[in-house]
């Protein structure tokens, strides 16, 4: 960006000033990919469906396998003892690890199962 400013000044014979100090380069570098109203859907390692919806999702340049999520909700399905259960979840924020296929939920975590059981926690890891 600075090179473009200098080159522009050389070609136009004008001196361009930009408040480079106002640019938060840490934020630019660490938030390379950001989305709003993010939706992730798929099947887990057992072929069961899951869905994750978040108000925002972003990836950091130095952690490309992690998607940081804000205000998220979703569901995961699990078969245990020949019974299929759906787990609806919500949390203030979370981390979706694409490599390990896990979602770590943080802050005001709520889980409700299809058989009406509830769990409340500050942190929970969901394996997909």
Buried (B, 14 or more C-beta within 10 A) or exposed (E): EEEEBEEEEEEEEEEEEEEEEEEEEEEEEBBEEEEEEBEBEEEBEEEBEBBBBBEBBBBBEEEEEBBBBBBBBBBBBBEEEEEEBBBBBBBBBBBBBEEEBBBBBBEEBBBBBBEEEEEEEEEBEBEB
